[in-house]
């Protein structure tokens, strides 16, 4: 939250030699070389609240003048004006699914980014949120089970309740330590009631001290008479031309989905996550994506709504991750035997749309239940 103080200080019988600004949050700036006739100083506040800004100016005769300003600081309201209108729910049977990698507390201004994702979920009434790199500090206090007070999914759920009076639950588990101190995990958060949940390793490596250790998590929901199975996963990247670990992890996810669907006859199976694989890469680097989609068993919901998303050379407007290796690596896959159709899909947590919350740009998909076919009998 940035506040810019602008103005001018003049002295009719001398010259200004120094200025101090107390921003009211234990941060003090002292200046001796400013252009006092044209002051413009910006300060960043870490938390919302009421603050008293105190200015003290001293002239060459050591005469002192003071001024105080009371300000109220709050997070900027998240704008949804750049989200496609067709992404908003307008009728029964429509559902929204979001996937986002939250970058394990490596972001600057993390609290502001929690507000952005909370506003997106709360304002759009998103049904299911799959989160990767959903972390908590290993030294933080346990609240319930394995959940600690700074668990990222817990914070989002609490903010949704506080700001939107919306009751969201979540399931979470972790696979390995990130940066040695973070229990880095995966989660599914939803406004619907969890019926069952499970998590398992999908990687060959099972050590929580190795980032190659990976898990998938699942939650089942009963919504308006339909069973929804939602999965969140974070697969490892391909390390060489001959490395098959990523393919094995994806096949493990698919096996888990099939198993759960056989158990509860789900109407919808959705697999979300950061798959660390780009469809516009060349063989074998795109094998992970092809392993998921080539058989036709799964629909890439974003591609269904944006048919040129896999065009080569890759189109930057479809990148879901920034940094040294940008590309489209975050997906919402729907099992093709689901009773739903894709209405639209958009990258939403980007600078141009709702704002940045991570080094990944979250993907939002809207689906709709396909009405059952009715047989009409004609009499003569």
Secondary structure, DSSP 8 states (H G I E B T S, - for coil): -EEEEEE----TTS-EEEEEEE-SSS-EEEESS--TTSEEEEEE-SS-EEEEEEEEEEETT--EEEEEEEEEE-------TTS-GGGS--STTEEEEEEEE--TT-STTHHHHHHHHHHHHHHHT-SEEEEEEEEEETTS-EEETTEETT-HHHHHHHHHHHHH----EEEEEEEEEETTTEEEEEEEEESS-EEEEEEEE-SS---TTSTT--EEEEEEEEETTEEEEEEEEE-----STT--HHHHHHHHHHHHHHHHHHHH--SEEEEEEE----TTS-TTTTHHHHHHHTTSSEEEHHHHH-TTTT-SS--GGG--B-STT-B--EEEEEETTSSEEEEEEEE-SSTTTT--SSSB--EEEEEEE-----------
